[in-house]
Amino acid sequence: MKNGPDPMRGFSPDIFAARRKRVLADLDGSALVLCSDPDASGGRHRPDRDLFYLTGVTEPGAVAVLRPGGEDGDFVLFVRVRSPEEERWSGERFGPERAQEIFGADTTYGNDLLSEHLPKLLAEAEGMYFRIGAESPLQSLVMEALQAARLRGARKGVGPYGIIDPGRLLDPQRLTKHPDELERMRWAASVTVEAFTEMLGAVRPGAGEWELEGILDGAFRRKGAGGPAYPTIVGSGANACVLHYVENNRSLCDGDLVLVDAGAETDLYVCDVTRTFPVSGSFTAPQRVIYDLVLEAHDRAIEGIHPGVTVESIHHTARDVFIDGLLDLGVLAGSKADVIDTEAYKQFFPHQTSHWLGLDVHDVGDYAHAGVSRVLERGMVLSVEPGLYFQDPLEGLGVSDEVEGSAVMDDYVGIGIRIEDVVVVTAEGHEVLTAALPVSPDELGGLVGGQG
């Protein structure tokens, strides 16, 4: 399923039409405006995910307006006009006529006519769904259209009364994945696993973090993906304790652990995997103790995933494993209840166990509503990524006085371990999309340096 000329990335137009039908039913007299960024020179265009989700459009400079019962139809699309001179520099464009045929819009205009048609399309809408962000010509047009409609509304009693973020409509839909979306995510997972395996074979003392990054990112492209889904993290030694470390400029040393967090993007859908492994292929005794604890939290959290459980319960499972383990090791002191109450465990486990995945690495969707954790449903995709990080207390990184004075900490300072997989909720329970990449310490170590 390699990327080809299909502008809809191989998805059926019926999928996008069905999504628009659901959104149009929820608009209740309001209008929805979605757009992609103009073509930015000097960089690869990143399609707007909400626009793609509802229309299949990935071209820069596109604007979609959905409004039930509108004069120009329910779905109006603005795209770049054909221009031989500009297309010489930036590639072929669809143009309004071809775009209407491909994407099924009721009416299509060139985006040079936005200022003429957008105010009319929004004139009598009761509300407006539009994402406010950085200043842009479209945002100015939307605000002007809102102001003009409000002035008319004062005389006629009609017109938009405000702007609402499109996420209110789209985020709940995007949380549950269509089988064709899951197919892309399985492909992204397969590419990621193959790239990690290739990268692990190149691990050796003296190799650069940047070399492992290059192997991964290059493998993603060679194996048919669009590239990395996010900046690849390769943190060796103490760098593994920095959660969003992206410098990747240190050389690997014998005795180091290496934490690698990376994932491929295929047809805009993403993967997100973390593995932590020793440069030598063999864990030291302290490293193995912490690795086994993280692996237990990882495995037990995944075991608990099935429809009807809450996202919070997944996190609490991993948290409780860590608290019990750190108390047994003497890293934490006191009762389990006190540790939970004071959140002392956050010195070592500061992040959540899961986040949604899909068109974005941290995909849209609430984790709780009105203080109640979201319940998992079939088709949701989430990460499971427990981790423990023993930053040097002498560096003033927030480790408590009690822990700083603990002699047992000397064995673990500088160790950072995270294990992350991608899990889809199924009717029966769950499926680990990245299960082909080993997590057991012996299997993982066996792949290091091409030993497996």
RODO-2510 file (C-alpha; in nm, 4 decimals, decimal comma):
residues 452
     n   res          X          Y          Z
     1     m     0,0000     0,0000     0,0000
     2     k     0,2600     0,2520    -0,1154
     3     n     0,1676     0,6177    -0,1528
     4     g     0,0587     0,6794    -0,5107
     5     p    -0,1168     0,9388    -0,7215
     6     d    -0,4557     0,8844    -0,5560
     7     p    -0,5401     1,2243    -0,4009
     8     m    -0,7516     1,0577    -0,1302
     9     r    -0,4667     0,8293    -0,0172
    10     g    -0,6608     0,5192    -0,1218
    11     f    -0,9675     0,5932     0,0918
    12     s    -1,3114     0,5585    -0,0637
    13     p    -1,4957     0,8885    -0,1245
    14     d    -1,7912     0,7266     0,0532
    15     i    -1,6004     0,7384     0,3847
    16     f    -1,5610     1,1149     0,3655
    17     a    -1,9207     1,1613     0,2467
    18     a    -2,0506     0,9618     0,5448
    19     r    -1,8455     1,1742     0,7849
    20     r    -1,9792     1,4953     0,6319
    21     k    -2,3330     1,3620     0,6586
    22     r    -2,2893     1,3100     1,0343
    23     v    -2,1393     1,6554     1,0811
    24     l    -2,4084     1,8265     0,8714
    25     a    -2,6732     1,6621     1,0894
    26     d    -2,5056     1,8118     1,3978
    27     l    -2,4520     2,1630     1,2626
    28     d    -2,8134     2,2598     1,3326
    29     g    -2,8155     2,5753     1,1215
    30     s    -2,4488     2,6619     1,1799
    31     a    -2,1602     2,6617     0,9326
    32     l    -1,8240     2,4838     0,9557
    33     v    -1,5138     2,6334     0,7936
    34     l    -1,1953     2,4253     0,7603
    35     c    -0,8767     2,5165     0,5806
    36     s    -0,5250     2,4025     0,4989
    37     d    -0,2231     2,6262     0,5290
    38     p    -0,1004     2,8038     0,2176
    39     d     0,1890     2,6329     0,0460
    40     a     0,4969     2,7204     0,2530
    41     s     0,8148     2,7580     0,0514
    42     g     1,1159     2,5681     0,1782
    43     g     0,9298     2,2896     0,3598
    44     r     0,6958     1,9959     0,3079
    45     h     0,3290     2,0840     0,3369
    46     r     0,1512     1,9320     0,6370
    47     p    -0,2144     1,8743     0,5438
    48     d    -0,4754     1,9909     0,7907
    49     r    -0,6050     1,6800     0,9647
    50     d    -0,9639     1,7946     1,0172
    51     l    -0,9928     1,9071     0,6551
    52     f    -0,8612     1,5720     0,5348
    53     y    -1,0863     1,3808     0,7738
    54     l    -1,4031     1,5363     0,6300
    55     t    -1,3081     1,5877     0,2666
    56     g    -0,9957     1,3918     0,1698
    57     v    -0,8334     1,7183     0,0603
    58     t    -0,4622     1,7583     0,1324
    59     e    -0,3738     2,0348    -0,1133
    60     p    -0,2391     2,3609     0,0326
    61     g    -0,4606     2,6678     0,0281
    62     a    -0,7906     2,4757     0,0314
    63     v    -1,0978     2,5905     0,2253
    64     a    -1,4106     2,3824     0,2879
    65     v    -1,7437     2,5274     0,4020
    66     l    -2,0127     2,2924     0,5304
    67     r    -2,3557     2,4377     0,5849
    68     p    -2,6792     2,2388     0,5645
    69     g    -2,9218     2,3795     0,3098
    70     g    -2,6840     2,6474     0,1843
    71     e    -2,7555     2,8269    -0,1412
    72     d    -2,4499     2,6646    -0,3055
    73     g    -2,5143     2,3263    -0,1460
    74     d    -2,4098     2,1591     0,1766
    75     f    -2,0399     2,1315     0,0830
    76     v    -1,8569     2,4190    -0,0848
    77     l    -1,4865     2,3865    -0,1626
    78     f    -1,2296     2,6541    -0,2510
    79     v    -0,9007     2,5405    -0,4083
    80     r    -0,6067     2,7004    -0,5840
    81     v    -0,6699     2,7934    -0,9473
    82     r    -0,4553     2,6431    -1,2203
    83     s    -0,1438     2,8463    -1,3007
    84     p     0,1204     2,7114    -1,5398
    85     e     0,3844     2,9480    -1,4038
    86     e     0,3235     2,8658    -1,0355
    87     e     0,2789     2,4956    -1,1058
    88     r     0,6236     2,4970    -1,2675
    89     w     0,7637     2,5706    -0,9197
    90     s     0,5286     2,3870    -0,6824
    91     g     0,3671     2,1091    -0,8833
    92     e     0,0335     2,0413    -1,0499
    93     r    -0,2874     2,1683    -0,8915
    94     f    -0,6363     2,0224    -0,9152
    95     g    -0,8156     2,3420    -1,0062
    96     p    -1,1841     2,3985    -0,9191
    97     e    -1,3403     2,1761    -1,1869
    98     r    -1,1274     1,8673    -1,1209
    99     a    -1,1472     1,9170    -0,7441
   100     q    -1,5270     1,9149    -0,7578
   101     e    -1,5208     1,5873    -0,9470
   102     i    -1,2681     1,4226    -0,7139
   103     f    -1,3924     1,5405    -0,3745
   104     g    -1,7670     1,5499    -0,4362
   105     a    -1,8275     1,9127    -0,3448
   106     d    -2,1632     2,0638    -0,4384
   107     t    -1,9892     2,3799    -0,5576
   108     t    -1,6208     2,4549    -0,6088
   109     y    -1,4534     2,7936    -0,6513
   110     g    -1,1008     2,9168    -0,6903
   111     n    -0,9662     3,0367    -0,3574
   112     d    -0,9068     3,3762    -0,5158
   113     l    -1,2860     3,4199    -0,4839
   114     l    -1,2991     3,3603    -0,1092
   115     s    -1,3532     3,7250    -0,0199
   116     e    -1,6448     3,7396    -0,2629
   117     h    -1,8288     3,4212    -0,1665
   118     l    -1,7442     3,3468     0,1985
   119     p    -1,9533     3,6306     0,3480
   120     k    -2,2575     3,5085     0,1547
   121     l    -2,2027     3,1491     0,2617
   122     l    -2,1933     3,2524     0,6279
   123     a    -2,4533     3,5287     0,6131
   124     e    -2,7474     3,3572     0,7790
   125     a    -2,5729     3,0802     0,9682
   126     e    -2,6726     3,0658     1,3345
   127     g    -2,3198     2,9854     1,4468
   128     m    -1,9746     2,9322     1,3030
   129     y    -1,7288     2,6516     1,3667
   130     f    -1,3790     2,7762     1,2882
   131     r    -1,0391     2,7271     1,4536
   132     i    -0,8873     3,0564     1,5617
   133     g    -0,5082     3,0512     1,5392
   134     a    -0,2286     3,2540     1,3892
   135     e    -0,3344     3,5552     1,1877
   136     s    -0,4111     3,4577     0,8303
   137     p    -0,6058     3,6055     0,5375
   138     l    -0,8800     3,3445     0,5910
   139     q    -0,9123     3,4231     0,9607
   140     s    -0,9493     3,7913     0,8755
   141     l    -1,2175     3,7040     0,6208
   142     v    -1,4048     3,4888     0,8707
   143     m    -1,3960     3,7620     1,1342
   144     e    -1,5124     4,0198     0,8803
   145     a    -1,7906     3,7881     0,7661
   146     l    -1,8977     3,7360     1,1262
   147     q    -1,9011     4,1099     1,1916
   148     a    -2,0974     4,1820     0,8732
   149     a    -2,3476     3,9067     0,9487
   150     r    -2,3927     4,0308     1,3040
   151     l    -2,4697     4,3790     1,1746
   152     r    -2,7285     4,2384     0,9365
   153     g    -2,8609     4,0173     1,2123
   154     a    -2,9274     4,3177     1,4314
   155     r    -3,1723     4,4377     1,1655
   156     k    -3,3092     4,1011     1,0482
   157     g    -3,2731     3,8881     1,3581
   158     v    -3,0421     3,6386     1,1834
   159     g    -2,6691     3,5793     1,1622
   160     p    -2,3899     3,3980     1,3502
   161     y    -2,3663     3,4652     1,7216
   162     g    -2,0122     3,3452     1,7742
   163     i    -1,7271     3,1165     1,6790
   164     i    -1,6915     2,7610     1,8137
   165     d    -1,3867     2,5348     1,7807
   166     p    -1,4528     2,2572     1,5228
   167     g    -1,3172     2,0050     1,7713
   168     r    -1,6514     2,0077     1,9486
   169     l    -1,7975     1,8301     1,6445
   170     l    -1,4996     1,6444     1,5035
   171     d    -1,2976     1,5226     1,8017
   172     p    -1,5525     1,2601     1,9157
   173     q    -1,5775     1,1266     1,5603
   174     r    -1,2014     1,1060     1,5150
   175     l    -1,1592     0,9113     1,8395
   176     t    -1,3151     0,5961     1,6925
   177     k    -1,1267     0,4634     1,3917
   178     h    -1,2795     0,3241     1,0740
   179     p    -1,1389    -0,0151     0,9636
   180     d    -0,9609     0,1588     0,6748
   181     e    -0,7930     0,3940     0,9225
   182     l    -0,6791     0,0984     1,1301
   183     e    -0,5363    -0,0580     0,8145
   184     r    -0,3133     0,2508     0,7711
   185     m    -0,2116     0,2389     1,1364
   186     r    -0,1169    -0,1292     1,1059
   187     w     0,0942    -0,0368     0,8056
   188     a     0,2605     0,2457     1,0018
   189     a     0,3275    -0,0003     1,2844
   190     s     0,4793    -0,2565     1,0483
   191     v     0,7124     0,0019     0,8938
   192     t     0,8103     0,1263     1,2398
   193     v     0,8912    -0,2233     1,3659
   194     e     1,1073    -0,2971     1,0606
   195     a     1,2902     0,0354     1,0966
   196     f     1,3561    -0,0224     1,4682
   197     t     1,4950    -0,3683     1,3938
   198     e     1,7306    -0,2204     1,1351
   199     m     1,8373     0,0536     1,3760
   200     l     1,9016    -0,1892     1,6625
   201     g     2,1447    -0,3816     1,4437
   202     a     2,3612    -0,0700     1,4089
   203     v     2,3954    -0,0030     1,7835
   204     r     2,7547    -0,0130     1,9085
   205     p     2,9824     0,1862     2,1400
   206     g     3,0932     0,5023     1,9619
   207     a     2,7897     0,5255     1,7336
   208     g     2,6188     0,8617     1,7384
   209     e     2,2649     0,9200     1,8549
   210     w     2,2279     1,1041     1,5244
   211     e     2,3272     0,7900     1,3336
   212     l     2,0449     0,5906     1,4900
   213     e     1,8066     0,8764     1,4146
   214     g     1,9214     0,8778     1,0520
   215     i     1,8779     0,5020     1,0152
   216     l     1,5225     0,5192     1,1503
   217     d     1,4111     0,8205     0,9480
   218     g     1,5693     0,6829     0,6309
   219     a     1,4140     0,3410     0,6834
   220     f     1,0698     0,4948     0,7232
   221     r     1,1004     0,6461     0,3761
   222     r     1,2618     0,3428     0,2143
   223     k     0,9837     0,1196     0,3419
   224     g     0,7101     0,3364     0,1931
   225     a     0,6094     0,5722     0,4740
   226     g     0,5851     0,9473     0,4378
   227     g     0,8594     0,9887     0,6978
   228     p     0,8771     1,0240     1,0752
   229     a     0,5504     1,1110     1,2483
   230     y     0,7374     1,3418     1,4889
   231     p     1,0994     1,4347     1,5652
   232     t     1,2824     1,1131     1,6498
   233     i     1,4190     1,0876     2,0051
   234     v     1,7466     0,9009     2,0625
   235     g     1,8619     0,9545     2,4200
   236     s     2,1645     0,7673     2,5509
   237     g     2,2913     0,7670     2,9087
   238     a     2,1451     1,0509     3,1151
   239     n     1,9776     1,1908     2,8011
   240     a     1,7186     0,9141     2,8382
   241     c     1,5915     1,0966     3,1474
   242     v     1,4965     1,4032     2,9389
   243     l     1,1424     1,3292     2,8243
   244     h     1,1460     1,5317     2,5024
   245     y     1,5164     1,5135     2,4245
   246     v     1,5708     1,5794     2,0521
   247     e     1,9310     1,7031     2,0243
   248     n     2,0549     1,3528     1,9374
   249     n     2,4174     1,4695     1,9399
   250     r     2,5926     1,2398     2,1898
   251     s     2,8014     0,9332     2,1135
   252     l     2,6952     0,6018     2,2682
   253     c     2,9189     0,4611     2,5408
   254     d     2,9583     0,1039     2,6582
   255     g     2,7359     0,0581     2,9641
   256     d     2,4790     0,3133     2,8440
   257     l     2,1113     0,2557     2,8034
   258     v     1,9582     0,4078     2,4910
   259     l     1,5952     0,5243     2,4826
   260     v     1,4550     0,5553     2,1297
   261     d     1,1095     0,7052     2,0711
   262     a     1,0053     0,7134     1,7050
   263     g     0,7283     0,6272     1,4639
   264     a     0,6415     0,6291     1,0955
   265     e     0,3582     0,8165     0,9278
   266     t     0,1692     0,6408     0,6481
   267     d    -0,1100     0,8090     0,4545
   268     l    -0,1168     1,0718     0,7353
   269     y    -0,1745     0,8059     1,0068
   270     v     0,0939     0,7616     1,2698
   271     c     0,2765     0,5163     1,4895
   272     d     0,4570     0,5901     1,8183
   273     v     0,6955     0,3368     1,9752
   274     t     0,9605     0,3529     2,2470
   275     r     1,2198     0,0920     2,3290
   276     t     1,5062     0,1174     2,5796
   277     f     1,8065    -0,1123     2,5452
   278     p     2,1721    -0,1429     2,6513
   279     v     2,4472    -0,0500     2,4066
   280     s     2,6248    -0,3769     2,4923
   281     g     2,3104    -0,5849     2,4531
   282     s     2,3197    -0,6819     2,8219
   283     f     2,1607    -0,4911     3,1086
   284     t     2,3560    -0,4235     3,4254
   285     a     2,1885    -0,5478     3,7442
   286     p     2,0437    -0,2045     3,8399
   287     q     1,9306    -0,1403     3,4823
   288     r     1,7588    -0,4790     3,4704
   289     v     1,5756    -0,4149     3,7986
   290     i     1,4247    -0,0929     3,6650
   291     y     1,3589    -0,2397     3,3198
   292     d     1,1668    -0,5307     3,4697
   293     l     0,9589    -0,2891     3,6750
   294     v     0,8717    -0,0768     3,3700
   295     l     0,7945    -0,3897     3,1697
   296     e     0,5582    -0,5136     3,4397
   297     a     0,3743    -0,1805     3,4384
   298     h     0,3595    -0,1900     3,0566
   299     d     0,2255    -0,5460     3,0417
   300     r    -0,0316    -0,5051     3,3163
   301     a    -0,1606    -0,1782     3,1720
   302     i    -0,2117    -0,3399     2,8319
   303     e    -0,3794    -0,6448     2,9876
   304     g    -0,6434    -0,4149     3,1364
   305     i    -0,7507    -0,2605     2,8055
   306     h    -1,0957    -0,3545     2,6822
   307     p    -1,4244    -0,1779     2,6106
   308     g    -1,5863    -0,0319     2,9197
   309     v    -1,2754     0,0491     3,1238
   310     t    -1,1597     0,4071     3,1709
   311     v    -0,8429     0,5712     3,0412
   312     e    -0,7670     0,6679     3,3995
   313     s    -0,7726     0,3054     3,5118
   314     i    -0,4966     0,2217     3,2629
   315     h    -0,2789     0,4942     3,4118
   316     h    -0,3564     0,3886     3,7675
   317     t    -0,2550     0,0301     3,6895
   318     a     0,0901     0,1415     3,5743
   319     r     0,1212     0,3913     3,8580
   320     d     0,0404     0,1294     4,1214
   321     v     0,2995    -0,1121     3,9821
   322     f     0,5600     0,1622     4,0049
   323     i     0,4673     0,2655     4,3571
   324     d     0,4787    -0,0921     4,4855
   325     g     0,8112    -0,1520     4,3123
   326     l     0,9766     0,1715     4,4255
   327     l     0,8639     0,1088     4,7828
   328     d     1,0087    -0,2423     4,7712
   329     l     1,3383    -0,1041     4,6374
   330     g     1,3536     0,1593     4,9097
   331     v     1,3519     0,4433     4,6597
   332     l     1,0226     0,5645     4,8057
   333     a     0,9308     0,5525     5,1741
   334     g     0,6054     0,5517     5,3682
   335     s     0,2731     0,3935     5,2878
   336     k     0,1309     0,3469     4,9396
   337     a    -0,1634     0,5698     5,0315
   338     d     0,0734     0,8492     5,1367
   339     v     0,2743     0,8190     4,8158
   340     i    -0,0435     0,8473     4,6097
   341     d    -0,1730     1,1362     4,8186
   342     t     0,1524     1,3348     4,7965
   343     e     0,2208     1,2242     4,4370
   344     a     0,5790     1,1493     4,5390
   345     y     0,5974     0,8919     4,2560
   346     k     0,5880     1,1769     4,0014
   347     q     0,9544     1,2412     4,0744
   348     f     1,0166     0,9264     3,8690
   349     f     0,6967     0,8870     3,6629
   350     p     0,5885     1,2406     3,5710
   351     h     0,3696     1,1748     3,2659
   352     q     0,0465     0,9953     3,1818
   353     t     0,0529     0,6360     3,0617
   354     s    -0,1527     0,6909     2,7468
   355     h    -0,2483     0,9314     2,4728
   356     w    -0,4718     0,8919     2,1681
   357     l    -0,3221     0,8185     1,8256
   358     g    -0,4553     0,8548     1,4743
   359     l    -0,4018     1,1386     1,2301
   360     d    -0,1892     1,3046     1,4990
   361     v     0,0642     1,1586     1,7389
   362     h    -0,1244     1,3157     2,0289
   363     d    -0,4579     1,2763     1,8572
   364     v    -0,7704     1,4751     1,9349
   365     g    -1,0272     1,3733     2,1948
   366     d    -1,0970     1,4416     2,5587
   367     y    -0,9627     1,2137     2,8287
   368     a    -1,2315     1,3161     3,0755
   369     h    -1,5565     1,5102     3,0806
   370     a    -1,6963     1,6898     3,3832
   371     g    -1,4285     1,5254     3,5921
   372     v    -1,5170     1,1715     3,4821
   373     s    -1,2600     0,9687     3,2887
   374     r    -1,3520     0,8642     2,9349
   375     v    -1,4594     0,5033     2,8872
   376     l    -1,2781     0,3058     2,6179
   377     e    -1,4783     0,1932     2,3156
   378     r    -1,4095    -0,0388     2,0252
   379     g    -1,1969     0,1333     1,7602
   380     m    -1,0125     0,3743     1,9882
   381     v    -0,6341     0,3717     1,9556
   382     l    -0,4032     0,4716     2,2391
   383     s    -0,0429     0,4418     2,3473
   384     v     0,0723     0,2581     2,6575
   385     e     0,4042     0,4115     2,7636
   386     p     0,5005     0,3817     3,1303
   387     g     0,8480     0,5055     3,2159
   388     l     1,0819     0,5629     3,5091
   389     y     1,3480     0,8330     3,5054
   390     f     1,6172     0,8705     3,7710
   391     q     1,7582     1,2141     3,7087
   392     d     2,0658     1,3207     3,9031
   393     p     1,9451     1,4749     4,2324
   394     l     2,2518     1,6951     4,2333
   395     e     2,1243     1,8713     3,9241
   396     g     1,8336     2,0258     4,1134
   397     l     1,5670     1,8578     3,9038
   398     g     1,2982     1,8412     4,1698
   399     v     1,3896     1,5193     4,3504
   400     s     1,2739     1,5351     4,7104
   401     d     1,5156     1,5674     5,0021
   402     e     1,4141     1,2223     5,1277
   403     v     1,4998     1,0559     4,7966
   404     e     1,8155     1,2615     4,7465
   405     g     1,9450     1,1309     5,0747
   406     s     1,8628     0,7700     4,9919
   407     a     2,1741     0,5557     4,9417
   408     v     1,9818     0,3191     4,7134
   409     m     1,9406     0,6028     4,4631
   410     d     2,3117     0,5830     4,3811
   411     d     2,2478     0,2589     4,1924
   412     y     1,9843     0,4134     3,9666
   413     v     2,0906     0,7734     3,8995
   414     g     2,1079     0,8356     3,5247
   415     i     1,8771     0,5472     3,4314
   416     g     1,5811     0,6406     3,2116
   417     i     1,3565     0,3652     3,0742
   418     r     1,0310     0,3862     2,8801
   419     i     0,8492     0,1122     2,6900
   420     e     0,5724     0,2182     2,4531
   421     d     0,3349     0,0341     2,2231
   422     v     0,0264     0,1217     2,0190
   423     v    -0,2949    -0,0521     2,1211
   424     v    -0,6368    -0,0593     1,9527
   425     v    -0,9468    -0,1409     2,1558
   426     t    -1,1335    -0,4343     1,9994
   427     a    -1,4724    -0,5898     2,0682
   428     e    -1,2998    -0,8745     2,2541
   429     g    -1,0331    -0,6686     2,4300
   430     h    -0,7331    -0,5200     2,2538
   431     e    -0,4769    -0,5622     1,9764
   432     v    -0,1167    -0,4433     2,0141
   433     l    -0,0291    -0,3058     1,6708
   434     t     0,3434    -0,2978     1,7482
   435     a     0,3692    -0,6387     1,9189
   436     a     0,6202    -0,7644     1,6600
   437     l     0,8929    -0,5508     1,8177
   438     p     1,0193    -0,7391     2,1253
   439     v     0,9966    -0,5944     2,4757
   440     s     1,1491    -0,8824     2,6692
   441     p     1,5014    -0,7825     2,7763
   442     d     1,6667    -1,0938     2,6333
   443     e     1,4966    -1,0711     2,2931
   444     l     1,5538    -0,6974     2,2696
   445     g     1,9177    -0,7280     2,3742
   446     g     1,9620    -0,9999     2,1175
   447     l     1,8816    -0,7572     1,8371
   448     v     2,1410    -0,5027     1,9470
   449     g     2,4434    -0,4884     1,7198
   450     g     2,2961    -0,7487     1,4861
   451     q     2,3364    -1,0239     1,7431
   452     g     1,9877    -1,1684     1,6881
***
